[in-house]
C-alpha cells in the first residue's frame, strides 16, 4: 500500500498487545518495520505520557533505542511511547509522519494520525475510530490457515471450538469463583462432544490452566503447551466457534475477524477504579452481532467478519500521502 522503500519504526515499551497492534498496521501498509523498544527510568516514567523523555532515550542518541536517521513513518502505542514519538517528530523537522494507536491522553496533537476504539471519546480531524482494534490476524492469514490446516488440529471432531484463555489484567481479576465457573462451563462443552483446542497466556491463573488442560486432553482435544509452532492463527481459522476471556481486547477483536460465533467469558470482578474501555468494546461488538456472552454452550449465528485493519491502513496511507505532499 506504501512504497516498500518507505522506512518505518515501531515504538513501544515492549508490551505484546501494543506491539502487535503496531505490527498489524505496518504489515497492512506493506512495510517491514524496525521495532524500537523504550524503557524509561524514574522519574521520567512517572511523567508519561506528557514527558519529558528519559535523556538516555532521546531520538538520535548513539547507542539509544531511537538511534539513527528518523524514519519516514513512526507508529507508536502505549502511554510511555507518546513523548518519544513527539520528540522524534521534532528531530525530523516535521518530516516523520507519526501514528499513535489508542488515546495518547495528551490530545489530538500527539501525532499526525491517531486510531482509537469506537467507544473511546477522543475525536478530531486526524482521529479514526473503529469497532475492533488493529491486529495481525488478517483475512489472508486466516484463508491460508484454512487452505493448509495445521495437522495437530485438523483431525479434531467438529464442531471445533477454540478456547482463548487470558487472566488478570489492568482491568479484570479472575476470582476463585470465576475459575470454577469457567472450568465448569468448558467441561460442559467437552461433554457435548465439541472438539476443543485451547491456548493460555502468561497471565492465566494456574488453577484455570490446569483445570482446562485436564478437560481438553481428557476428551482428546489439543492444549498448546508452548512446544512446536504457535497454533494461534490456525485455531482461529479452523474453529467453528470461539470462546475468549474478556480481559484482552486484542484477543476478542482477533476472534471477530473470523466471522465465527465469538462467546465471551467476563470475569465477575473489575479492578477498582479501572476504566471500562474493554467492557465498552464488548458491548459495541454485541450490538454489531459478533459477540455473545458465554453460558457454557455453543450458539450458532452469522455476521460479516469484522476486520478494521484494511480501513485503518487505508486511512493511514491517505494521511501519509497528504503529509508528503505538504511542504514542512
C-alpha positions in Angstrom: 0.0 0.0 0.0 3.0 2.3 0.6 6.2 2.1 -1.4 8.4 -0.7 0.0 11.3 1.6 0.4 9.4 3.7 3.0 11.2 3.4 6.3 9.1 2.7 9.4 9.8 2.4 13.1 7.5 0.9 15.7 7.9 2.4 19.2 6.5 0.8 22.3 7.7 -0.2 25.7 7.6 -3.9 24.6 4.1 -4.8 25.7 2.9 -7.5 23.3 -0.6 -6.1 22.8 0.7 -2.7 21.9 3.5 -4.0 19.6 1.2 -6.4 17.8 -1.3 -3.6 17.0 1.6 -1.5 15.5 2.9 -4.5 13.6 -0.5 -5.2 12.2 -0.8 -1.7 10.8 2.8 -1.7 9.4 2.3 -5.0 7.7 -1.1 -3.9 6.2 0.8 -0.9 4.7 3.2 -3.3 3.1 6.2 -2.2 5.2 8.9 -4.1 7.1 9.2 -2.1 10.3 12.2 -1.6 12.6 10.9 -2.3 16.1 12.3 0.1 18.7 11.6 -0.6 22.4 11.9 2.0 25.0 12.3 1.6 28.8 12.2 5.0 30.5 13.6 5.2 34.1 12.2 7.0 37.1 11.4 9.9 37.4 10.7 10.3 33.7 8.5 7.3 33.6 6.3 8.9 36.2 5.6 11.8 33.8 4.3 9.7 30.9 2.6 10.4 28.6 3.4 14.1 28.9 7.1 13.9 29.1 9.9 15.0 29.0 11.5 11.8 27.9 14.3 9.9 29.6 17.6 11.7 28.3 19.2 8.3 27.6 16.4 7.5 25.2 16.3 10.8 23.2 15.9 10.3 19.4 19.2 10.4 17.6 21.4 9.5 20.6 24.0 7.0 19.6 23.5 3.7 21.3 20.0 4.6 22.4 16.8 2.8 21.4 15.9 5.6 18.9 19.4 6.0 17.3 19.8 6.6 13.6 18.2 8.8 11.0 14.5 9.5 11.6 12.2 7.2 9.6 9.6 8.2 7.1 6.8 6.9 9.3 6.7 6.0 13.0 3.9 4.0 14.6 3.6 4.0 18.4 1.3 2.7 21.1 1.3 2.9 24.9 1.5 5.9 27.1 5.2 5.6 27.6 5.8 5.9 23.9 3.9 9.2 23.4 6.7 11.6 24.4 9.2 9.6 22.3 7.0 9.9 19.2 6.7 13.7 19.7 10.5 14.1 20.2 11.2 12.1 17.1 8.8 14.4 15.1 10.7 17.4 16.3 14.1 15.9 15.5 13.0 15.2 11.9 11.9 18.8 11.4 8.4 17.6 11.0 9.2 15.2 8.1 8.5 11.9 10.0 4.8 11.1 9.8 3.6 9.9 13.2 0.9 7.5 14.0 -0.4 6.7 17.5 -2.7 3.8 18.3 -5.1 4.3 21.2 -5.8 7.5 23.1 -2.5 9.2 23.9 -4.2 11.1 26.7 -2.5 14.3 25.6 -4.9 15.4 22.9 -5.2 15.1 19.1 -1.9 16.9 18.7 0.1 13.9 19.9 0.5 12.5 16.4 -0.3 13.2 12.8 -2.8 10.3 12.8 -4.5 8.6 15.8 -6.5 5.5 15.9 -8.9 4.8 18.8 -11.6 2.2 19.5 -15.1 3.5 18.7 -16.2 3.6 22.4 -13.3 6.0 23.3 -14.3 9.7 23.4 -11.3 11.2 21.5 -12.4 12.6 18.2 -10.8 15.0 15.7 -9.9 15.5 12.0 -6.9 13.3 12.4 -8.6 10.6 14.5 -10.1 7.4 13.2 -12.4 5.3 15.4 -13.3 1.7 14.6 -15.2 -1.0 16.4 -12.3 -3.5 16.5 -8.6 -2.9 17.2 -5.8 -3.3 14.7 -4.1 -6.7 14.8 -2.1 -9.2 12.7 -4.8 -11.8 12.1 -5.5 -10.7 8.5 -8.1 -12.2 6.2 -5.2 -13.5 4.1 -3.6 -15.3 7.1 -7.0 -16.9 8.0 -7.6 -18.1 4.5 -4.1 -19.6 4.2 -4.5 -21.4 7.5 -7.8 -22.8 6.3 -6.4 -23.9 3.0 -3.4 -25.7 4.6 -4.7 -26.8 8.0 -2.5 -27.5 11.0 -2.4 -31.2 11.3 -2.5 -31.1 15.1 -5.9 -29.6 14.8 -7.4 -30.8 11.5 -8.4 -34.2 12.9 -10.3 -32.9 15.9 -14.0 -33.7 15.8 -16.5 -31.0 14.9 -17.8 -28.6 16.0 -14.2 -27.4 16.8 -14.1 -24.8 19.5 -11.0 -22.5 20.1 -10.5 -21.6 23.8 -8.5 -18.4 24.2 -7.7 -18.0 27.9 -6.4 -14.8 29.4 -6.1 -13.8 33.0 -5.6 -11.0 35.5 -5.1 -7.7 33.8 -5.2 -3.9 34.4 -9.0 -4.1 34.1 -10.0 -7.6 35.4 -9.3 -10.0 38.1 -10.2 -13.7 38.0 -11.6 -14.7 41.3 -11.7 -18.3 42.6 -15.4 -18.5 41.7 -14.6 -17.2 38.2 -12.1 -20.0 37.7 -14.6 -22.6 38.9 -17.4 -21.2 36.8 -15.3 -21.1 33.6 -13.8 -24.5 34.1 -17.3 -26.0 34.6 -18.6 -24.3 31.5 -15.7 -25.7 29.4 -16.4 -29.1 30.9 -20.0 -28.8 29.7 -18.7 -28.0 26.2 -16.5 -31.1 26.3 -19.4 -33.3 27.4 -21.4 -32.0 24.5 -18.9 -33.6 22.1 -17.2 -30.5 20.8 -13.6 -30.8 19.7 -11.6 -28.4 21.9 -8.4 -26.6 21.1 -7.0 -24.3 23.8 -4.2 -21.9 24.5 -3.4 -19.8 27.6 -1.5 -16.7 28.2 1.3 -16.0 30.8 -1.4 -14.2 32.8 -3.7 -17.2 33.1 -4.2 -18.4 36.6 -2.5 -21.7 37.2 -5.7 -23.3 38.6 -7.6 -22.4 35.4 -4.8 -23.6 33.1 -4.5 -27.0 34.9 -8.3 -27.5 35.1 -8.8 -26.7 31.4 -5.8 -28.7 30.3 -7.2 -31.8 32.1 -10.6 -31.4 30.4 -9.3 -30.8 26.9 -6.7 -33.6 26.9 -9.1 -35.9 28.7 -11.5 -35.5 25.7 -8.9 -35.9 23.1 -8.6 -32.2 22.4 -5.5 -30.1 21.9 -3.9 -27.8 24.5 -0.9 -25.9 23.4 1.9 -26.2 25.9 4.3 -23.9 24.2 6.1 -26.6 22.2 6.1 -26.5 18.4 4.8 -23.7 16.2 2.3 -21.4 17.8 -1.1 -22.6 16.5 -3.0 -19.4 17.4 -4.0 -18.3 13.9 -4.7 -21.9 12.9 -7.0 -22.3 15.9 -8.9 -19.2 14.9 -9.1 -20.3 11.3 -10.3 -23.8 11.9 -12.8 -23.0 14.7 -16.5 -23.3 14.3 -16.9 -21.2 17.4 -14.5 -19.3 19.7 -14.6 -18.9 23.5 -12.5 -16.0 24.7 -12.0 -14.3 28.0 -12.9 -10.6 28.2 -9.6 -9.3 29.7 -8.0 -8.9 26.3 -9.4 -6.5 23.7 -6.9 -7.8 21.2 -8.0 -11.5 21.5 -11.7 -10.5 21.3 -11.1 -8.4 18.2 -8.9 -11.1 16.5 -11.7 -13.7 17.1 -14.2 -11.4 15.4 -12.0 -11.3 12.3 -13.0 -15.0 11.6 -16.8 -14.4 11.2 -17.4 -17.3 13.5 -19.5 -17.1 16.7 -17.5 -15.4 19.5 -18.6 -16.3 23.0 -17.0 -14.1 25.7 -16.5 -15.0 29.3 -16.5 -12.0 31.5 -14.8 -12.2 35.0 -17.1 -11.1 37.8 -14.6 -8.6 39.3 -13.4 -5.5 37.6 -10.5 -3.8 39.4 -11.4 -0.8 41.5 -11.1 2.4 39.5 -10.4 0.6 36.3 -11.9 2.3 33.2 -14.5 0.3 31.3 -12.8 0.5 27.9 -12.8 -3.2 27.3 -16.4 -3.5 28.5 -17.3 -0.8 26.1 -15.7 -2.7 23.2 -17.5 -5.9 24.1 -20.8 -4.0 24.3 -20.2 -2.5 20.8 -19.4 -5.9 19.4 -22.6 -7.4 20.9 -24.5 -4.6 19.2 -22.8 -5.5 16.0 -24.0 -9.1 16.3 -20.5 -10.5 16.5 -20.2 -11.4 20.2 -22.4 -13.0 22.8 -21.9 -14.0 26.4 -20.6 -17.5 27.1 -23.0 -19.6 29.0 -21.3 -23.0 28.7 -22.9 -23.9 25.4 -22.4 -23.3 21.8 -24.5 -20.8 19.9 -24.9 -20.7 16.1 -25.2 -17.3 14.4 -23.7 -15.5 11.5 -22.2 -12.0 11.0 -19.8 -10.4 8.5 -16.2 -10.9 9.7 -15.1 -7.7 11.5 -11.6 -6.6 10.5 -10.7 -2.9 10.9 -7.1 -3.3 9.6 -7.9 -2.5 5.9 -9.8 0.6 6.9 -7.1 1.8 9.3 -4.3 1.1 6.8 -6.1 2.9 4.0 -6.7 5.9 6.2 -3.0 6.0 7.4 -1.8 5.7 3.7 -4.0 8.6 2.6 -2.9 10.8 5.5 0.7 9.9 4.8 0.3 10.9 1.2 -1.2 14.2 2.2 1.7 14.8 4.6 4.3 14.1 2.0 2.7 16.5 -0.5 2.7 19.3 2.1 5.9 21.3 2.5 7.3 21.2 6.0 
